Amino acid sequence: MAYIPEDILQDIKEAADIRQIIQEFVPLKKRGKNWVGLCPFHPEKDPSFTVNEEKQIYYCFGCGEGGNVFKFLMRIQGLSFVEAAKSLAQKYGINIPERPTSAFQKKKREERELLLEINKLACEYFRKRLNDSLTGRDAIEYLKKRGLSQETQDAFQVGWAEDSWDSLTKYLENKGYDLALVEKTGLIIKRASATGFYDRFRGRIVFPILDHRGDVVAFGARTIDLPGQEDQPKYINSPESPVYQKGNVLFGLFQNKSTIRQEGYGLVVEGYMDVVTLWQFGVRNAVATLGTALTEQHAKRMKAITKDWILIFDADEAGLKAAKRALPICYGVDIRPKVLVLSSGEDPDSFLRRYGKSDFDKLLQEAPSGIDFLIETGIKQFGKDTEGRLKTIEDLIEAISPIKDSVRKSLFIGHISQKLGVREESLWERLSVNSSQKFKIKKEKKQDEFQKAPIKSVFKITNRAEEKLLGFILSYPQYIESFLDMGLEIWLRDKKLLEIWNAITNLFSMEESFSLSLLFERLEARPEIRTYAMKLVSDFPPFSDIDKMAKELLDFCERQKKKILRMQLVEQLRQEDIKDGEDEKILRHLQGLR
């Protein structure tokens, strides 16, 4: 993970004008102190998206998406935090000091660049062979038979690997590449009983696999039913390599991420031909895993684009198992999953060819939430009797255990209780056994001898709720993710506290974890902020019922965020240039913030 010092991040943030950055993607117009436009993260006809230059933040009243300039670039371009920061640093001429690298690290970086270069060259070679080689005609006819237009082929850079043992090997060797290095890409294979190498992909349609940056990291290939291919596997993929780990890459994410943002949701399918066929039929918000189950890294990449995803599985035992494995991962990273199971024997490719897009769209609209899917399939599979409901509950508890937001988890418990007729207290007890987190609901309101004053009285004594909030987050970092969407960057008034919060979120975004020692190390260049953060931790009183404390603080954050957002909307209503109809929409937003 790249390291960017906190003071450099502060310099980047101060140099970057968030309005100018956002206007490169979203047309904005002035309204009072703010700028407004159509939200790029969900479909809308009237502008709900607001940019505040003074605070250097954005917020959408329609979908609730908000944050600073780093988060905007991460969401709009699918970048990691470090990639977004580096992009802004380059744009504004800010130098990011690099930590000294060892000779080994330098060699690894140079090797990675060479492997990506080889993959790109191979992609271009396959593309050219599709149109120029004699055997490419068979591939072109196959693509026509599958109904893939030239536009679709171009979008996914479809190519052709000749039915030859070493055509690519010779091509890359003639280009001057060391074949031992080329072997690391997975494009060629070392001969077992002789010297030399041979091509992995032969007589196949080739689909380049791009990472989220658009770099070619691997390839997938399909037979076209040539004579002699009857006993060969229909699909083969590149093996993992220094530039390709299949648990990190989603096919189609680079091509479809803009549409996913516009639609406000994405689809997850099992194969790359499903993604390509969906694209051909105008469904351009799908991604596919590549020969592996959905991973946490996949889910984090998905969440960087949108939180709403529909997981599409086959209607068999393997599909059901895949759904049960995927849902805890989605809930664990705060994705809002739905599940669509197609009828037996169908996949998105075959369904669209047989029934068309309108029927497919209808299925998507009717897809149940992940929790309701588990309830429905559990009842069908296990029955409604006591033992059957118990098995269903076990699957449900497994799915929601990774959820970090205690409020969301509580809502799910209430929903499951109502649907299955089980007391919430019993579900909480079962959850406390299965969950890795220390979230418990006590049956009795009994405080132990170590518990101090309740949170409200602490706030009354000090009258510094914001200090207590940051003190809690620093003292109990396992709750950080629950506060990320609470808009602290919008309503925190104390600039020092805001800087601490920014340092917390910057560190968490880079490392995907948090520790006080690392935070204090990063704040060494800001000794007054570092000292203040240390004081917040040392002054924070111990509490035994930490989950109750967290809920109280989350409620407090929600009230503060709504208060500030209401003030912004009221200011917009006072503008003289407000158009007819816009005032009604603003009033509806105000109503929703009560």
Beta strands, then each sheet from edge to edge (+ up, - down):
strand 1: 29-31
strand 2: 34-37
strand 3: 49-52
strand 4: 57-60
strand 5: 66-67
strand 6: 159-161
strand 7: 188-190
strand 8: 197-199
strand 9: 204-210
strand 10: 216-223
strand 11: 235-237
strand 12: 266-269
strand 13: 286-288
strand 14: 308-313
strand 15: 336-341
sheet 1: 1+ 2- 3+ 4- 5+
sheet 2: 6+ 9- 10+ 11-
sheet 3: 7+ 8-
sheet 4: 13+ 12+ 14+ 15+
end
